[in-house]
C-alpha cells in the first residue's frame, strides 16, 4: 500500500495527488467494505458495541 501511495504521489506530474487525498480515499473504501461485511455477516451489537 505504501508503494501505491508513492507511485500515485510522484508519477503524475501534471496532476499531483496529495498523500492525504490518497489516504482519505483508501480509508473511505475500507469503511464501505467493512460496513458491507458487518451487514452481511449480521454482527451482533455492530457498530457501537453492547
CHARMM-style PDB file with segment names, atoms N, HN, CA, C and O in Angstrom:
ATOM      1  N   UNK     1       0.831  -1.182   0.000  1.00  0.00      PROA
ATOM      2  CA  UNK     1       0.000   0.000   0.000  1.00  0.00      PROA
ATOM      3  C   UNK     1       0.875   1.244   0.000  1.00  0.00      PROA
ATOM      4  O   UNK     1       0.541   2.242  -0.639  1.00  0.00      PROA
ATOM      5  N   UNK     2       1.978   1.189   0.705  1.00  0.00      PROA
ATOM      6  HN  UNK     2       2.249   0.379   1.225  1.00  0.00      PROA
ATOM      7  CA  UNK     2       2.904   2.317   0.702  1.00  0.00      PROA
ATOM      8  C   UNK     2       3.494   2.566  -0.673  1.00  0.00      PROA
ATOM      9  O   UNK     2       3.706   3.714  -1.063  1.00  0.00      PROA
ATOM     10  N   UNK     3       3.759   1.504  -1.402  1.00  0.00      PROA
ATOM     11  HN  UNK     3       3.587   0.572  -1.085  1.00  0.00      PROA
ATOM     12  CA  UNK     3       4.268   1.636  -2.766  1.00  0.00      PROA
ATOM     13  C   UNK     3       3.243   2.320  -3.667  1.00  0.00      PROA
ATOM     14  O   UNK     3       3.598   3.188  -4.465  1.00  0.00      PROA
ATOM     15  N   UNK     4       1.975   1.932  -3.541  1.00  0.00      PROA
ATOM     16  HN  UNK     4       1.687   1.228  -2.893  1.00  0.00      PROA
ATOM     17  CA  UNK     4       0.922   2.572  -4.345  1.00  0.00      PROA
ATOM     18  C   UNK     4       0.837   4.059  -4.035  1.00  0.00      PROA
ATOM     19  O   UNK     4       0.678   4.873  -4.945  1.00  0.00      PROA
ATOM     20  N   UNK     5       0.939   4.420  -2.767  1.00  0.00      PROA
ATOM     21  HN  UNK     5       1.068   3.759  -2.028  1.00  0.00      PROA
ATOM     22  CA  UNK     5       0.902   5.823  -2.374  1.00  0.00      PROA
ATOM     23  C   UNK     5       2.062   6.589  -2.987  1.00  0.00      PROA
ATOM     24  O   UNK     5       1.875   7.689  -3.506  1.00  0.00      PROA
ATOM     25  N   UNK     6       3.251   6.021  -2.931  1.00  0.00      PROA
ATOM     26  HN  UNK     6       3.403   5.127  -2.509  1.00  0.00      PROA
ATOM     27  CA  UNK     6       4.425   6.681  -3.503  1.00  0.00      PROA
ATOM     28  C   UNK     6       4.293   6.864  -5.009  1.00  0.00      PROA
ATOM     29  O   UNK     6       4.629   7.920  -5.545  1.00  0.00      PROA
ATOM     30  N   UNK     7       3.806   5.837  -5.686  1.00  0.00      PROA
ATOM     31  HN  UNK     7       3.533   4.979  -5.250  1.00  0.00      PROA
ATOM     32  CA  UNK     7       3.650   5.924  -7.133  1.00  0.00      PROA
ATOM     33  C   UNK     7       2.622   6.985  -7.507  1.00  0.00      PROA
ATOM     34  O   UNK     7       2.863   7.793  -8.404  1.00  0.00      PROA
ATOM     35  N   UNK     8       1.476   6.990  -6.825  1.00  0.00      PROA
ATOM     36  HN  UNK     8       1.280   6.333  -6.096  1.00  0.00      PROA
ATOM     37  CA  UNK     8       0.444   7.977  -7.128  1.00  0.00      PROA
ATOM     38  C   UNK     8       0.892   9.397  -6.805  1.00  0.00      PROA
ATOM     39  O   UNK     8       0.481  10.348  -7.469  1.00  0.00      PROA
ATOM     40  N   UNK     9       1.730   9.536  -5.790  1.00  0.00      PROA
ATOM     41  HN  UNK     9       2.064   8.763  -5.251  1.00  0.00      PROA
ATOM     42  CA  UNK     9       2.187  10.853  -5.369  1.00  0.00      PROA
ATOM     43  C   UNK     9       3.217  11.431  -6.328  1.00  0.00      PROA
ATOM     44  O   UNK     9       3.295  12.651  -6.479  1.00  0.00      PROA
ATOM     45  N   UNK    10       4.009  10.584  -6.980  1.00  0.00      PROA
ATOM     46  HN  UNK    10       3.946   9.594  -6.858  1.00  0.00      PROA
ATOM     47  CA  UNK    10       5.131  11.086  -7.779  1.00  0.00      PROA
ATOM     48  C   UNK    10       5.013  10.852  -9.278  1.00  0.00      PROA
ATOM     49  O   UNK    10       5.726  11.501 -10.044  1.00  0.00      PROA
ATOM     50  N   UNK    11       4.140   9.950  -9.730  1.00  0.00      PROA
ATOM     51  HN  UNK    11       3.561   9.424  -9.108  1.00  0.00      PROA
ATOM     52  CA  UNK    11       4.188   9.566 -11.143  1.00  0.00      PROA
ATOM     53  C   UNK    11       3.464  10.537 -12.071  1.00  0.00      PROA
ATOM     54  O   UNK    11       3.885  10.702 -13.215  1.00  0.00      PROA
ATOM     55  N   UNK    12       2.412  11.171 -11.627  1.00  0.00      PROA
ATOM     56  HN  UNK    12       2.070  11.036 -10.697  1.00  0.00      PROA
ATOM     57  CA  UNK    12       1.649  12.062 -12.493  1.00  0.00      PROA
ATOM     58  C   UNK    12       2.070  13.501 -12.239  1.00  0.00      PROA
ATOM     59  O   UNK    12       1.616  14.130 -11.284  1.00  0.00      PROA
ATOM     60  N   UNK    13       2.944  14.019 -13.102  1.00  0.00      PROA
ATOM     61  HN  UNK    13       3.313  13.508 -13.878  1.00  0.00      PROA
ATOM     62  CA  UNK    13       3.474  15.365 -12.878  1.00  0.00      PROA
ATOM     63  C   UNK    13       2.458  16.451 -13.185  1.00  0.00      PROA
ATOM     64  O   UNK    13       2.491  17.512 -12.561  1.00  0.00      PROA
ATOM     65  N   UNK    14       1.551  16.214 -14.134  1.00  0.00      PROA
ATOM     66  HN  UNK    14       1.524  15.353 -14.641  1.00  0.00      PROA
ATOM     67  CA  UNK    14       0.560  17.233 -14.475  1.00  0.00      PROA
ATOM     68  C   UNK    14      -0.577  17.296 -13.466  1.00  0.00      PROA
ATOM     69  O   UNK    14      -1.265  18.313 -13.374  1.00  0.00      PROA
ATOM     70  N   UNK    15      -0.783  16.222 -12.706  1.00  0.00      PROA
ATOM     71  HN  UNK    15      -0.224  15.397 -12.780  1.00  0.00      PROA
ATOM     72  CA  UNK    15      -1.840  16.201 -11.699  1.00  0.00      PROA
ATOM     73  C   UNK    15      -1.286  15.565 -10.430  1.00  0.00      PROA
ATOM     74  O   UNK    15      -1.341  14.347 -10.262  1.00  0.00      PROA
ATOM     75  N   UNK    16      -0.757  16.387  -9.548  1.00  0.00      PROA
ATOM     76  HN  UNK    16      -0.712  17.377  -9.685  1.00  0.00      PROA
ATOM     77  CA  UNK    16      -0.193  15.877  -8.304  1.00  0.00      PROA
ATOM     78  C   UNK    16      -1.302  15.423  -7.371  1.00  0.00      PROA
ATOM     79  O   UNK    16      -2.280  16.139  -7.153  1.00  0.00      PROA
ATOM     80  N   UNK    17      -1.141  14.239  -6.830  1.00  0.00      PROA
ATOM     81  HN  UNK    17      -0.347  13.657  -7.008  1.00  0.00      PROA
ATOM     82  CA  UNK    17      -2.084  13.701  -5.865  1.00  0.00      PROA
ATOM     83  C   UNK    17      -1.446  13.784  -4.496  1.00  0.00      PROA
ATOM     84  O   UNK    17      -0.391  13.199  -4.254  1.00  0.00      PROA
ATOM     85  N   UNK    18      -2.087  14.510  -3.610  1.00  0.00      PROA
ATOM     86  HN  UNK    18      -2.944  14.986  -3.807  1.00  0.00      PROA
ATOM     87  CA  UNK    18      -1.549  14.692  -2.266  1.00  0.00      PROA
ATOM     88  C   UNK    18      -1.741  13.402  -1.468  1.00  0.00      PROA
ATOM     89  O   UNK    18      -2.711  12.676  -1.685  1.00  0.00      PROA
ATOM     90  N   UNK    19      -0.833  13.121  -0.558  1.00  0.00      PROA
ATOM     91  HN  UNK    19      -0.045  13.711  -0.381  1.00  0.00      PROA
ATOM     92  CA  UNK    19      -0.896  11.899   0.239  1.00  0.00      PROA
ATOM     93  C   UNK    19      -2.180  11.833   1.065  1.00  0.00      PROA
ATOM     94  O   UNK    19      -2.727  10.747   1.259  1.00  0.00      PROA
ATOM     95  N   UNK    20      -2.664  12.962   1.551  1.00  0.00      PROA
ATOM     96  HN  UNK    20      -2.219  13.844   1.394  1.00  0.00      PROA
ATOM     97  CA  UNK    20      -3.891  12.964   2.344  1.00  0.00      PROA
ATOM     98  C   UNK    20      -5.107  12.589   1.495  1.00  0.00      PROA
ATOM     99  O   UNK    20      -6.040  11.966   2.001  1.00  0.00      PROA
ATOM    100  N   UNK    21      -5.109  12.954   0.226  1.00  0.00      PROA
ATOM    101  HN  UNK    21      -4.351  13.460  -0.185  1.00  0.00      PROA
ATOM    102  CA  UNK    21      -6.204  12.547  -0.664  1.00  0.00      PROA
ATOM    103  C   UNK    21      -6.205  11.037  -0.850  1.00  0.00      PROA
ATOM    104  O   UNK    21      -7.261  10.405  -0.834  1.00  0.00      PROA
ATOM    105  N   UNK    22      -5.030  10.464  -1.025  1.00  0.00      PROA
ATOM    106  HN  UNK    22      -4.172  10.978  -1.038  1.00  0.00      PROA
ATOM    107  CA  UNK    22      -4.910   9.023  -1.193  1.00  0.00      PROA
ATOM    108  C   UNK    22      -5.372   8.310   0.074  1.00  0.00      PROA
ATOM    109  O   UNK    22      -6.095   7.317  -0.001  1.00  0.00      PROA
ATOM    110  N   UNK    23      -4.960   8.810   1.229  1.00  0.00      PROA
ATOM    111  HN  UNK    23      -4.373   9.617   1.290  1.00  0.00      PROA
ATOM    112  CA  UNK    23      -5.369   8.192   2.488  1.00  0.00      PROA
ATOM    113  C   UNK    23      -6.875   8.294   2.700  1.00  0.00      PROA
ATOM    114  O   UNK    23      -7.498   7.344   3.171  1.00  0.00      PROA
ATOM    115  N   UNK    24      -7.463   9.435   2.356  1.00  0.00      PROA
ATOM    116  HN  UNK    24      -6.956  10.208   1.973  1.00  0.00      PROA
ATOM    117  CA  UNK    24      -8.899   9.610   2.511  1.00  0.00      PROA
ATOM    118  C   UNK    24      -9.669   8.620   1.645  1.00  0.00      PROA
ATOM    119  O   UNK    24     -10.629   8.007   2.112  1.00  0.00      PROA
ATOM    120  N   UNK    25      -9.264   8.460   0.408  1.00  0.00      PROA
ATOM    121  HN  UNK    25      -8.484   8.958   0.028  1.00  0.00      PROA
ATOM    122  CA  UNK    25      -9.942   7.538  -0.493  1.00  0.00      PROA
ATOM    123  C   UNK    25      -9.774   6.103  -0.011  1.00  0.00      PROA
ATOM    124  O   UNK    25     -10.724   5.320  -0.032  1.00  0.00      PROA
ATOM    125  N   UNK    26      -8.572   5.764   0.419  1.00  0.00      PROA
ATOM    126  HN  UNK    26      -7.801   6.401   0.436  1.00  0.00      PROA
ATOM    127  CA  UNK    26      -8.313   4.405   0.897  1.00  0.00      PROA
ATOM    128  C   UNK    26      -9.138   4.082   2.139  1.00  0.00      PROA
ATOM    129  O   UNK    26      -9.705   2.995   2.242  1.00  0.00      PROA
ATOM    130  N   UNK    27      -9.207   5.023   3.084  1.00  0.00      PROA
ATOM    131  HN  UNK    27      -8.746   5.907   3.001  1.00  0.00      PROA
ATOM    132  CA  UNK    27      -9.981   4.793   4.297  1.00  0.00      PROA
ATOM    133  C   UNK    27     -11.475   4.762   4.013  1.00  0.00      PROA
ATOM    134  O   UNK    27     -12.211   4.013   4.656  1.00  0.00      PROA
ATOM    135  N   UNK    28     -11.930   5.561   3.062  1.00  0.00      PROA
ATOM    136  HN  UNK    28     -11.333   6.170   2.539  1.00  0.00      PROA
ATOM    137  CA  UNK    28     -13.345   5.539   2.690  1.00  0.00      PROA
ATOM    138  C   UNK    28     -13.719   4.188   2.093  1.00  0.00      PROA
ATOM    139  O   UNK    28     -14.765   3.631   2.426  1.00  0.00      PROA
ATOM    140  N   UNK    29     -12.883   3.664   1.226  1.00  0.00      PROA
ATOM    141  HN  UNK    29     -12.033   4.116   0.955  1.00  0.00      PROA
ATOM    142  CA  UNK    29     -13.140   2.355   0.630  1.00  0.00      PROA
ATOM    143  C   UNK    29     -13.133   1.265   1.700  1.00  0.00      PROA
ATOM    144  O   UNK    29     -13.961   0.354   1.660  1.00  0.00      PROA
ATOM    145  N   UNK    30     -12.222   1.347   2.637  1.00  0.00      PROA
ATOM    146  HN  UNK    30     -11.550   2.087   2.669  1.00  0.00      PROA
ATOM    147  CA  UNK    30     -12.160   0.378   3.722  1.00  0.00      PROA
ATOM    148  C   UNK    30     -13.424   0.429   4.564  1.00  0.00      PROA
ATOM    149  O   UNK    30     -13.963  -0.613   4.938  1.00  0.00      PROA
ATOM    150  N   UNK    31     -13.900   1.624   4.866  1.00  0.00      PROA
ATOM    151  HN  UNK    31     -13.462   2.471   4.562  1.00  0.00      PROA
ATOM    152  CA  UNK    31     -15.116   1.785   5.672  1.00  0.00      PROA
ATOM    153  C   UNK    31     -16.324   1.176   4.966  1.00  0.00      PROA
ATOM    154  O   UNK    31     -17.149   0.523   5.605  1.00  0.00      PROA
ATOM    155  N   UNK    32     -16.435   1.382   3.663  1.00  0.00      PROA
ATOM    156  HN  UNK    32     -15.765   1.913   3.144  1.00  0.00      PROA
ATOM    157  CA  UNK    32     -17.559   0.824   2.904  1.00  0.00      PROA
ATOM    158  C   UNK    32     -17.499  -0.703   2.916  1.00  0.00      PROA
ATOM    159  O   UNK    32     -18.515  -1.357   3.150  1.00  0.00      PROA
ATOM    160  N   UNK    33     -16.333  -1.271   2.669  1.00  0.00      PROA
ATOM    161  HN  UNK    33     -15.508  -0.739   2.479  1.00  0.00      PROA
ATOM    162  CA  UNK    33     -16.194  -2.729   2.624  1.00  0.00      PROA
ATOM    163  C   UNK    33     -16.507  -3.336   3.995  1.00  0.00      PROA
ATOM    164  O   UNK    33     -17.215  -4.339   4.075  1.00  0.00      PROA
ATOM    165  N   UNK    34     -15.993  -2.744   5.065  1.00  0.00      PROA
ATOM    166  HN  UNK    34     -15.418  -1.928   5.000  1.00  0.00      PROA
ATOM    167  CA  UNK    34     -16.246  -3.259   6.407  1.00  0.00      PROA
ATOM    168  C   UNK    34     -17.733  -3.138   6.747  1.00  0.00      PROA
ATOM    169  O   UNK    34     -18.303  -4.039   7.361  1.00  0.00      PROA
ATOM    170  N   UNK    35     -18.360  -2.034   6.351  1.00  0.00      PROA
ATOM    171  HN  UNK    35     -17.898  -1.301   5.852  1.00  0.00      PROA
ATOM    172  CA  UNK    35     -19.794  -1.868   6.589  1.00  0.00      PROA
ATOM    173  C   UNK    35     -20.615  -2.946   5.904  1.00  0.00      PROA
ATOM    174  O   UNK    35     -21.557  -3.486   6.485  1.00  0.00      PROA
ATOM    175  N   UNK    36     -20.255  -3.255   4.670  1.00  0.00      PROA
ATOM    176  HN  UNK    36     -19.490  -2.816   4.198  1.00  0.00      PROA
ATOM    177  CA  UNK    36     -20.955  -4.307   3.926  1.00  0.00      PROA
ATOM    178  C   UNK    36     -20.760  -5.660   4.607  1.00  0.00      PROA
ATOM    179  O   UNK    36     -21.711  -6.431   4.733  1.00  0.00      PROA
ATOM    180  N   UNK    37     -19.548  -5.949   5.042  1.00  0.00      PROA
ATOM    181  HN  UNK    37     -18.776  -5.323   4.939  1.00  0.00      PROA
ATOM    182  CA  UNK    37     -19.284  -7.222   5.719  1.00  0.00      PROA
ATOM    183  C   UNK    37     -20.062  -7.329   7.024  1.00  0.00      PROA
ATOM    184  O   UNK    37     -20.565  -8.403   7.354  1.00  0.00      PROA
ATOM    185  N   UNK    38     -20.167  -6.234   7.770  1.00  0.00      PROA
ATOM    186  HN  UNK    38     -19.759  -5.361   7.501  1.00  0.00      PROA
ATOM    187  CA  UNK    38     -20.911  -6.250   9.022  1.00  0.00      PROA
ATOM    188  C   UNK    38     -22.381  -6.558   8.761  1.00  0.00      PROA
ATOM    189  O   UNK    38     -22.996  -7.328   9.499  1.00  0.00      PROA
ATOM    190  N   UNK    39     -22.942  -5.963   7.721  1.00  0.00      PROA
ATOM    191  HN  UNK    39     -22.442  -5.337   7.122  1.00  0.00      PROA
ATOM    192  CA  UNK    39     -24.357  -6.188   7.403  1.00  0.00      PROA
ATOM    193  C   UNK    39     -24.585  -7.629   6.959  1.00  0.00      PROA
ATOM    194  O   UNK    39     -25.524  -8.270   7.431  1.00  0.00      PROA
ATOM    195  N   UNK    40     -23.753  -8.153   6.067  1.00  0.00      PROA
ATOM    196  HN  UNK    40     -22.990  -7.633   5.684  1.00  0.00      PROA
ATOM    197  CA  UNK    40     -23.973  -9.492   5.540  1.00  0.00      PROA
ATOM    198  C   UNK    40     -23.680 -10.593   6.551  1.00  0.00      PROA
ATOM    199  O   UNK    40     -24.274 -11.668   6.476  1.00  0.00      PROA
ATOM    200  N   UNK    41     -22.793 -10.349   7.477  1.00  0.00      PROA
ATOM    201  HN  UNK    41     -22.311  -9.476   7.538  1.00  0.00      PROA
ATOM    202  CA  UNK    41     -22.472 -11.357   8.486  1.00  0.00      PROA
ATOM    203  C   UNK    41     -23.317 -11.218   9.746  1.00  0.00      PROA
ATOM    204  O   UNK    41     -23.182 -12.017  10.672  1.00  0.00      PROA
ATOM    205  N   UNK    42     -24.176 -10.222   9.788  1.00  0.00      PROA
ATOM    206  HN  UNK    42     -24.285  -9.573   9.035  1.00  0.00      PROA
ATOM    207  CA  UNK    42     -25.065  -9.971  10.921  1.00  0.00      PROA
ATOM    208  C   UNK    42     -24.299  -9.937  12.251  1.00  0.00      PROA
ATOM    209  O   UNK    42     -24.597 -10.692  13.176  1.00  0.00      PROA
ATOM    210  N   UNK    43     -23.328  -9.062  12.319  1.00  0.00      PROA
ATOM    211  HN  UNK    43     -23.086  -8.449  11.567  1.00  0.00      PROA
ATOM    212  CA  UNK    43     -22.517  -8.911  13.527  1.00  0.00      PROA
ATOM    213  C   UNK    43     -23.390  -8.313  14.624  1.00  0.00      PROA
ATOM    214  O   UNK    43     -23.996  -7.256  14.449  1.00  0.00      PROA
ATOM    215  N   UNK    44     -23.444  -9.003  15.750  1.00  0.00      PROA
ATOM    216  HN  UNK    44     -22.951  -9.862  15.892  1.00  0.00      PROA
ATOM    217  CA  UNK    44     -24.263  -8.554  16.867  1.00  0.00      PROA
ATOM    218  C   UNK    44     -23.641  -7.323  17.500  1.00  0.00      PROA
ATOM    219  O   UNK    44     -22.424  -7.255  17.668  1.00  0.00      PROA
ATOM    220  N   UNK    45     -24.461  -6.360  17.846  1.00  0.00      PROA
ATOM    221  HN  UNK    45     -25.450  -6.416  17.710  1.00  0.00      PROA
ATOM    222  CA  UNK    45     -24.061  -5.113  18.510  1.00  0.00      PROA
ATOM    223  C   UNK    45     -23.168  -4.231  17.640  1.00  0.00      PROA
ATOM    224  O   UNK    45     -22.411  -3.418  18.169  1.00  0.00      PROA
ATOM    225  N   UNK    46     -23.241  -4.375  16.333  1.00  0.00      PROA
ATOM    226  HN  UNK    46     -23.857  -5.036  15.903  1.00  0.00      PROA
ATOM    227  CA  UNK    46     -22.420  -3.542  15.467  1.00  0.00      PROA
ATOM    228  C   UNK    46     -23.175  -2.265  15.140  1.00  0.00      PROA
ATOM    229  O   UNK    46     -24.403  -2.317  15.067  1.00  0.00      PROA
ATOM    230  N   UNK    47     -22.555  -1.168  14.947  1.00  0.00      PROA
ATOM    231  HN  UNK    47     -21.557  -1.126  15.006  1.00  0.00      PROA
ATOM    232  CA  UNK    47     -21.129  -0.882  15.026  1.00  0.00      PROA
ATOM    233  C   UNK    47     -20.685  -0.298  16.361  1.00  0.00      PROA
ATOM    234  O   UNK    47     -19.493  -0.063  16.557  1.00  0.00      PROA
ATOM    235  N   UNK    48     -21.626  -0.055  17.296  1.00  0.00      PROA
ATOM    236  HN  UNK    48     -22.594  -0.247  17.137  1.00  0.00      PROA
ATOM    237  CA  UNK    48     -21.258   0.670  18.521  1.00  0.00      PROA
ATOM    238  C   UNK    48     -20.974  -0.214  19.721  1.00  0.00      PROA
ATOM    239  O   UNK    48     -20.530   0.292  20.751  1.00  0.00      PROA
ATOM    240  N   UNK    49     -21.212  -1.507  19.628  1.00  0.00      PROA
ATOM    241  HN  UNK    49     -21.573  -1.918  18.791  1.00  0.00      PROA
ATOM    242  CA  UNK    49     -20.949  -2.401  20.740  1.00  0.00      PROA
ATOM    243  C   UNK    49     -22.174  -2.576  21.631  1.00  0.00      PROA
ATOM    244  O   UNK    49     -23.206  -1.949  21.393  1.00  0.00      PROA
ATOM    245  N   UNK    50     -22.071  -3.423  22.653  1.00  0.00      PROA
ATOM    246  HN  UNK    50     -21.232  -3.933  22.847  1.00  0.00      PROA
ATOM    247  CA  UNK    50     -23.224  -3.685  23.520  1.00  0.00      PROA
ATOM    248  C   UNK    50     -23.554  -2.501  24.424  1.00  0.00      PROA
ATOM    249  OT1 UNK    50     -24.499  -2.569  25.210  1.00  0.00      PROA
TER     250      UNK     50
END
